[in-house]
Amino acid sequence: MTIRMGILGFGGMGNWHFNHAPQVDGVQVVSAHDIDPARLAAARENGLKAYESREEFLADPDINFVLVATPNHLHKQFSIEALRAGKHTMCEKPVTVSVADLDEIIAVSKETGRLFTVHQNRRWDRDYQVLCKVIRDGTLGKVYSIESKVFGNNAKFHGWRALPEYGGGMVLDWGVHLMDHFTFLYPDRKIKTVFAQLFSLANPGVDDLFKVEIVFEGGPSVHVQVGTYGLRKPPRFFVLGDLGTLTIDDFTGEKGGITVVKHTIDELGNVIITTTAGPTRTMAPWPDECFDKLELPPATKSWTSLYENLVGVLRGSAELIVTPESVRRTMRLIEAVFESARTGASVAVDL
Ligand SMILES: NC(=O)c1ccc[n+]([C@@H]2O[C@H](COP(=O)([O-])OP(=O)(O)OC[C@H]3O[C@@H](n4cnc5c(N)ncnc54)[C@H](O)[C@@H]3O)[C@@H](O)[C@H]2O)c1
């Protein structure tokens, strides 16, 4: 089966799918619908069938797959309409603004027998692939702390992203990706507690800086932080294990490194060393021969790997990676984030 895709919402991300999805064998983009005449004209200029009416777009038998890439508040309604029109459907993230809304989509997907998935493309980010490889290989030993941080400079949101009723704000934007990283990395490990703080520095009404602590049963403790106004950058990932430390500096996944310990702490002696921070024993820098410094392993996949998986699923040769159930766990986590931010308290969860 070939995916013959119609794009519902031909804006920034709809355009990304138009340009990248056909790079995968078995994917063609056929048509688009948008309420903005300028975006419809752009679709037409790019050789797509451009529909002014959503009903006519969904009724077109020439498409068997719909990508929903509108602002967030429309995802539930449009995903359900596409499934009911008999189309396999992928929705952009955040899939919905509540778990209850997602449950309604999942029910319609089951009822219609059509595939439903979410564009959680950052499961294939290069930095994240490296993080997963190093943790799964056991190079760091038992991992007890992970920091995941992303900062931009521009501060102000534009258009619908600044409006709460459209599902704006950073938790529903980057947060959905970065928290999905950890529900996906640890599918069978229970999350015990979530504590979150949201701030609005430059965008009243929506969060533009957040800090979240997620505690998995038996570890690790994961800190996720995102801000639109960070003028200097910490490493993208900073991970502590009982055998080593990992830094991944940026999204390329190529800069940073792994340092693993060769000697145990007992062998280091009990000497007080004077450093620029003052005299210290506990925090003393170890001599170089105590460590092995390792290169980061390479990332091998890209965002289009998600489409390769979809083609495989629809041809019966692959298991779906972005299952609605896996995204549901992420959305439950997101709801706990909002609850913690509202109450100012840590939220006990069992998910
Ligand atoms: N996965 C990712 O990495 C990623 C990146 C960026 C955006 N997104 C998601 O993609 C979605 C779209 O974001 P964007 O940046 O492309 O926004 P955008 O504003 O650039 O595009 C949205 C498009 O939807 C159209 N639209 C609005 N209401 C409509 C309606 N009722 N019917 C038809 N079309 C309508 C708009 O005219 C616009 O062209 C959002 O859900 C966003 O969270 C995902």
The ligand as an SDF file (V2000), in Angstrom:
LIG
                    3D

 44 48  0  0  0  0  0  0  0  0999 V2000
    6.3430   17.8990   15.3460 N   0  0  0  0  0  0  0  0  0  0  0  0
    6.9890   19.0360   15.3310 C   0  0  0  0  0  0  0  0  0  0  0  0
    8.2070   19.0780   15.4190 O   0  0  0  0  0  0  0  0  0  0  0  0
    6.2030   20.3110   15.1560 C   0  0  0  0  0  0  0  0  0  0  0  0
    6.8570   21.5030   14.8430 C   0  0  0  0  0  0  0  0  0  0  0  0
    6.0720   22.6480   14.6600 C   0  0  0  0  0  0  0  0  0  0  0  0
    4.6890   22.5840   14.8090 C   0  0  0  0  0  0  0  0  0  0  0  0
    4.1100   21.3950   15.1420 N   0  0  0  0  0  0  0  0  0  0  0  0
    2.6550   21.2930   15.3110 C   0  0  0  0  0  0  0  0  0  0  0  0
    2.0420   21.4450   14.0330 O   0  0  0  0  0  0  0  0  0  0  0  0
    0.7740   22.0970   14.1680 C   0  0  0  0  0  0  0  0  0  0  0  0
    0.7530   23.3030   13.2610 C   0  0  0  0  0  0  0  0  0  0  0  0
    1.7850   24.1810   13.6550 O   0  0  0  0  0  0  0  0  0  0  0  0
    2.4260   25.2070   12.6070 P   0  0  0  0  0  0  0  0  0  0  0  0
    3.6760   25.6920   13.1800 O   0  0  0  0  0  0  0  0  0  0  0  0
    2.4460   24.5650   11.2570 O   0  0  0  0  0  0  0  0  0  0  0  0
    1.3240   26.3600   12.6460 O   0  0  0  0  0  0  0  0  0  0  0  0
    0.9640   27.3440   11.4540 P   0  0  0  0  0  0  0  0  0  0  0  0
    0.1720   28.4320   12.0880 O   0  0  0  0  0  0  0  0  0  0  0  0
    2.1830   27.6660   10.6700 O   0  0  0  0  0  0  0  0  0  0  0  0
    0.0260   26.4560   10.5020 O   0  0  0  0  0  0  0  0  0  0  0  0
   -1.2750   26.0910   10.8540 C   0  0  0  0  0  0  0  0  0  0  0  0
   -2.1300   26.1040    9.5840 C   0  0  0  0  0  0  0  0  0  0  0  0
   -3.4410   25.6560    9.9290 O   0  0  0  0  0  0  0  0  0  0  0  0
   -4.3610   26.4670    9.2210 C   0  0  0  0  0  0  0  0  0  0  0  0
   -5.6650   26.4380    9.8680 N   0  0  0  0  0  0  0  0  0  0  0  0
   -6.0540   27.0940   10.9820 C   0  0  0  0  0  0  0  0  0  0  0  0
   -7.3420   26.8130   11.2640 N   0  0  0  0  0  0  0  0  0  0  0  0
   -7.7820   25.9650   10.2970 C   0  0  0  0  0  0  0  0  0  0  0  0
   -9.0120   25.3390   10.0260 C   0  0  0  0  0  0  0  0  0  0  0  0
  -10.0990   25.5400   10.8010 N   0  0  0  0  0  0  0  0  0  0  0  0
   -9.0960   24.5340    8.9280 N   0  0  0  0  0  0  0  0  0  0  0  0
   -8.0270   24.3660    8.1160 C   0  0  0  0  0  0  0  0  0  0  0  0
   -6.8140   24.9300    8.3240 N   0  0  0  0  0  0  0  0  0  0  0  0
   -6.7030   25.7280    9.3990 C   0  0  0  0  0  0  0  0  0  0  0  0
   -3.7220   27.8540    9.2190 C   0  0  0  0  0  0  0  0  0  0  0  0
   -4.2800   28.6860    8.2140 O   0  0  0  0  0  0  0  0  0  0  0  0
   -2.2660   27.5110    9.0110 C   0  0  0  0  0  0  0  0  0  0  0  0
   -1.9260   27.5090    7.6200 O   0  0  0  0  0  0  0  0  0  0  0  0
    0.6350   22.4320   15.6560 C   0  0  0  0  0  0  0  0  0  0  0  0
   -0.1440   21.4680   16.2670 O   0  0  0  0  0  0  0  0  0  0  0  0
    2.0600   22.3880   16.1800 C   0  0  0  0  0  0  0  0  0  0  0  0
    2.1280   22.0570   17.5470 O   0  0  0  0  0  0  0  0  0  0  0  0
    4.8400   20.2760   15.2920 C   0  0  0  0  0  0  0  0  0  0  0  0
  1  2  1  0
  2  3  2  0
  2  4  1  0
  4  5  1  0
  4 44  2  0
  5  6  2  0
  6  7  1  0
  7  8  2  0
  8  9  1  0
  8 44  1  0
  9 10  1  0
  9 42  1  0
 10 11  1  0
 11 12  1  0
 11 40  1  0
 12 13  1  0
 13 14  1  0
 14 15  2  0
 14 16  1  0
 14 17  1  0
 17 18  1  0
 18 19  2  0
 18 20  1  0
 18 21  1  0
 21 22  1  0
 22 23  1  0
 23 24  1  0
 23 38  1  0
 24 25  1  0
 25 26  1  0
 25 36  1  0
 26 27  1  0
 26 35  1  0
 27 28  2  0
 28 29  1  0
 29 30  1  0
 29 35  2  0
 30 31  1  0
 30 32  2  0
 32 33  1  0
 33 34  2  0
 34 35  1  0
 36 37  1  0
 36 38  1  0
 38 39  1  0
 40 41  1  0
 40 42  1  0
 42 43  1  0
M  CHG  2   8   1  16  -1
M  END
$$$$
